[in-house]
Structures are given as C-alpha cells and as structure tokens.
Amino acid sequence: MEVVILPGEEQIAAVGADIIAQHVAARPAAVLGLATGSSPLRVYEQLGRRIAAGDLTLSGCSAVLLDEYLGLPTGHREAYRQVIEREFVERVDIDSTRVHGPDGSASDVVVACAEYEEQIRAAGGVDVQLLGIGGNGHIAFNEPGASLAGRTQARMLTEQTRRDNARFFGDDIDAVPRHCLTQGIGTIREARHLLLIALGSAKAEAVQQLVEGPVSALWPASALQLHPHVTVLLDDAAASRLELREHYLASAEHRLAGQRY
Ligand code: GLP
C-alpha cells in the first residue's frame, strides 16, 4: 500500500487522473472501476479537462460501478447510475452504453448480483478501481461486519450511512433507501489496482484503521491491506491520525526516479 499525503484536493485529483491515464495508456480498452460520493469528483473533472484538451481519450474504455441503491424508481436522480452519468459520463468521451452498474430495480437480487459478477468477469476484470471511504470504514456499501471475502450482494445500510447520505435526499433520512446492491470486498479486491481517495477530518479515523489498523470486519476498508497494489491519496486532515505520517511524507518526497503509482 502506498500512502500519499497531498496538500489539497486539486493535487489529489491531478495524481488520481495521472494514475487513470497511466492505465489507459497501457491498455486503451481499460476497464475503469468508478465510485460515487464526493471524493472522486475532482478526478472526474480533471479527466474531462484532459480529454477536452486532447491529452487523453477514454473512448476505448468501459466502466463498472461499485454499488447501487435498491428500490429507487428507474431514473431517480440519486440512483448511482444516474449520478455517474452526470458526474462522469457527461464530462468524458466514454460510450455510455459501456458503463455498467448493479441493477437496483431487479426483482430477483440474487440473479442480478450473479449477473453483475459475470459482467465484470466477461469484461476482463477491473484495471483500476476508484474508491472512497465512509466515516465508519465502509467501502462501496460494505458496512462494518461485511465479509472481507464477499461477492456482489444485497446489503442493508447502517443508520450512520443513511444519515450521511440524507444530504442527497433533501436531508430526509426516510427517503434514503435502506438496502443496496454492492460489489463485495472479495470482488473489489480482484481489481488490479485500487485507488482510494479520502478527504477531510471526518475520514481520519477510518483512514488510520484502513492503513494501520488490524484487518477487521469492524473496519471493512482494512481488507485493502491484503491487496498487492493499493494507492491511498489523502489530504492533511484525512491523514491526521496516521501514526507513521512522517514516514509516508518522507517516502513521497523521496520517490525513486520513474517510480510508478
Ligand atoms: C457512499 C458510497 C461509497 C463512498 C462513500 C463516501 O456511501 N457508497 O462508495 O465511498 O459514500 O462518500 P464521500 O466520498 O462523499 O465521502
């Protein structure tokens, strides 16, 4: 795991976009794993700017989402497929029909989850997966207690996550769905490169557990310690509780020439 502490969101977005561009340069048909939430937004904006400037194209890529609410009416503004359409697809030059997410309107969720796993497999697996992190250490919608080897499945959200996400539903927690479909941690861990972004002091404890804590279902993101290629991009506030903070800063300062993320 490489922990990179950067001064602010713009620098984080630049490194995040560099990493995605590096994957696309290596494989123009790269499969991008997308995350919703506010943390990756600036990366999506950066990618859009690079494409507009003619420095990058995602036209050969496909993309898969981490998770989806269950039971929102089709086309609901806050359904993650819609959010990704607004925040990502409309900014870049990817073909919208090659962007896939779990089917939150499925009548048989077990079948929908199995089909989604198959879709990811058929695409050749995810080359680079963007991730945010919840204040309670969730990744995608794998809340504390989730299996660290789980596959795509239906899950129930915690009160805390529903409260956190109520801001997208007119501050009405009752409007936030109680259930979701999410890639399991086992599914996420099959992506070849994981790129996690955390911003702000509300993430500091979860980040400390992710990077330095014991691997534990209490902090699902800690399972990323078992993945061979993880890059964690943090602002100062999100990094503030890391015990080895000085070491991570020094490692970033003394990166080897040409060292890749
Ligand atoms: C939601 C998403 C997660 C995301 C988390 C953090 O619960 N399902 O994938 O990482 O929110 O969001 P934010 O980046 O807005 O803090």
Boltz pocket constraint, residues with backbone or C-beta under 6 A from the ligand:
constraints:
  - pocket:
      binder: B
      contacts: [[A, 35], [A, 36], [A, 37], [A, 38], [A, 39], [A, 40], [A, 66], [A, 67], [A, 131], [A, 132], [A, 133], [A, 134], [A, 138], [A, 139], [A, 140], [A, 141], [A, 161], [A, 165], [A, 197]]
      max_distance: 6.0
